[in-house]
Amino acid sequence: MMFVPTDPLSLLVLLMIMLLVWITTQHYLAPCKNFPPGPWGLPIIGSFMYFGSDIHKDMMKLSKTYGDVYSVKMGSRISVVVNGVNAIKECLVKKGNDFADRPYSWIVEQYNPRYEGIADGRFNEKWQRRRQFAHTTLRGFGFGKTSMESKICEEISFLLDEFRDLQDKPIDTGAILNRSVSNVICSITFGKRFNYSDPKFNFIIDTMGKWFEVMGTMYELDFLPFRRPFNRSNIHNYNTLGADLKKFCKQQIDEHREVFDPDNIGDFIDAYLAETMKQDGNKDLTDDQLKHTLVDLFSAGTETTATTLKWGLLLMVLHPEIQDKVFNEIDQVVGENRLPRLDDRKNLPYTEATLLEIQRFGSIAPFSLPHCALKDTSLDGYNIPKGTEIIISLWSIHRETTIWPDPDKFDPMRFYDEKNNALKKSEHFMPFSAGRRVCMGEQLAKHELFLYFSAMINQFKFSLPVGAKKPSTDGVLGLTLVPEPYQVVIRERSA
C-alpha cells in the first residue's frame, strides 16, 4: 500500500515532486513518432547549454552529430533545425507550401502584434495577395530591373563624392554606406532621397541599426520567458526603437496622403494608396499593413546590402592582392572615365566571383527568418507535426567543409574558372534564402552590390590605417551578422 502523507508540508513536497516529474516527462516526450532526433535538454531552459554567442556555428556543429535535420528544445518549445542544401531545398522549395508559415514569436508581437506586413505575416490568402501586390508594384517601379540602374548609379555618385572629401584619414565607412544604400530603397518607396546630413534621416538610419542589434540580443527571451523581468531595459529599447521606425514610416504615409493624386503615381506609397481606393469590403490593404510593409522594405533594403558591402571593404583591405586583381580587371574593361554598368558584368567574371565569395564568407543572414509547418508533413524522412517551428541554417550551406574546403579562408577562386576566364556558379549558395519566403529584393540587391562594389574599387584604393590592428572577421550576430567596427583609409586612384 502506497504511503500518502497527511501533514500539509509533506503533501506539498510530494505534489511538487510529482509536478516536476510530470514536467520533465513532458519535456522529453517527442511530439510524434519518428520525430527528428536531437540533443537532450533540461526542463525550462531546454538545450540552451549547447549554445554560446555564435549560435549559428553551434547549431551547425550539432548537425555533425544528429544529421541535417534535428530537433532542439528551445526553452519549453521544440524546434527543428534544417541544415545542408538538400534538406533546405526540400523544406523551402519542394515542400515550400508546407513550411511557409511563421511561428508564434513574443519578440515580433512586441511591435507587430497582428503579424502585419510582409516579413512577419502569417501565410494565408490575404498575405499572399499583399505580397503579390507589393512584388508587382515594386517591379513596376523598376525593382530588380535594369531600369533601376540610373537611380543606383546616381546614388553611387553621391557616395563617391563623400569618399573624396574623406580621403587620407582613417574612417569607418559603415554609416555612410547605410545612408547611401538606404536612399535607393527610399527613392522607390518614398519617392525621394535624403541628404546624408539630414538629421531626421540620420536618426532613423541609426535607429534601424540599433533596432537590429537589440533584436539579436533578445532572441533567447522568446524561449526563456522567465528572463524577461531581468531584461526590462533591453525590451524597452527594442520597443522604443521599433516605435520610432513605425512613426517615421507613418509620417511618410501622411505626407503622401496630403498631396495624393491618383493620376500621378510616383512611388510605392502612392500605388498602395491608389489600390486601397479600389478595395471592396475586405480591406486587405490598410494603413497599418502599409506601415509595417514600409518598415520591412526600408530595413531589409538597407541593412542586408550595406552589411554585405561592409564585409566587402573589410575583406578587400585584408586581402590587398585580391583588391588589386579586381581593380585591374575593372580598369581593363571599364577604364577610369566612367562608372561600371550592369552590361559590364559579363566581362568582369573575377569581380563577380569576388562578390559571390564575399556573400559566402560574410553569410550575413546565418538563419532565414523562422518558418513554421502549416500542416502535418515530413522532412528528410522524419515526421513534422503542424505548428512545428523550423530554423533554417543558411550558414551550414556556406561553411560546409565537404563543399567549401577551408571555409574560413576568403578565396574568390571558388567561383572563378581561371582557365576559361569565366564565372563558376554553385548550387551550394543561397544568400537570399529560397521558396515562398525568398527575399523580394534579391535582384535589386544583386544589382546594387555589383554597381556599388565595382564603382568603389574602380575609383578608390582602400587600405588599413598605418599601424592599425588587423580587424576581426568573426562578425557580431544580431538580426544579421555584421563585421566588428573597423577603419579604412581611402585614396582616389586617379589622384
HELIX and SHEET records of a PDB file:
HELIX    1   1 PRO A    8  TYR A   28  1                                  21    
HELIX    2   2 PHE A   48  TYR A   50  5                                   3    
HELIX    3   3 ILE A   55  TYR A   66  1                                  12    
HELIX    4   4 VAL A   85  LYS A   89  1                                   5    
HELIX    5   5 GLU A   90  LYS A   94  3                                   5    
HELIX    6   6 TRP A  106  TYR A  111  1                                   6    
HELIX    7   7 GLU A  125  GLY A  140  1                                  16    
HELIX    8   8 THR A  146  MET A  148  5                                   3    
HELIX    9   9 GLU A  149  ASP A  165  1                                  17    
HELIX   10  10 GLY A  174  THR A  189  1                                  16    
HELIX   11  11 PRO A  199  THR A  217  1                                  19    
HELIX   12  12 TYR A  219  ASP A  222  5                                   4    
HELIX   13  13 PRO A  225  ASN A  231  5                                   7    
HELIX   14  14 ARG A  232  GLU A  258  1                                  27    
HELIX   15  15 PHE A  268  THR A  276  1                                   9    
HELIX   16  16 ASP A  287  LEU A  318  1                                  32    
HELIX   17  17 PRO A  320  VAL A  333  1                                  14    
HELIX   18  18 LEU A  342  ASN A  347  5                                   6    
HELIX   19  19 PRO A  349  GLY A  362  1                                  14    
HELIX   20  20 LEU A  394  HIS A  398  1                                   5    
HELIX   21  21 PRO A  412  PHE A  415  5                                   4    
HELIX   22  22 GLY A  435  ARG A  437  5                                   3    
HELIX   23  23 GLU A  442  GLN A  459  1                                  18    
SHEET    1   A 4 VAL A  69  MET A  74  0                                        
SHEET    2   A 4 ARG A  77  VAL A  82 -1                                        
SHEET    3   A 4 GLU A 389  ILE A 392  1                                        
SHEET    4   A 4 HIS A 371  CYS A 372 -1                                        
SHEET    1   B 2 THR A 377  LEU A 379  0                                        
SHEET    2   B 2 TYR A 382  ILE A 384 -1                                        
SHEET    1   C 2 TYR A 416  ASP A 417  0                                        
SHEET    2   C 2 ALA A 422  LEU A 423 -1                                        
SHEET    1   D 2 PHE A 460  SER A 463  0                                        
SHEET    2   D 2 VAL A 489  GLU A 492 -1                                        
SHEET    1   E 2 VAL A 476  LEU A 477  0                                        
SHEET    2   E 2 LEU A 481  VAL A 482 -1                                        
END                                                                             
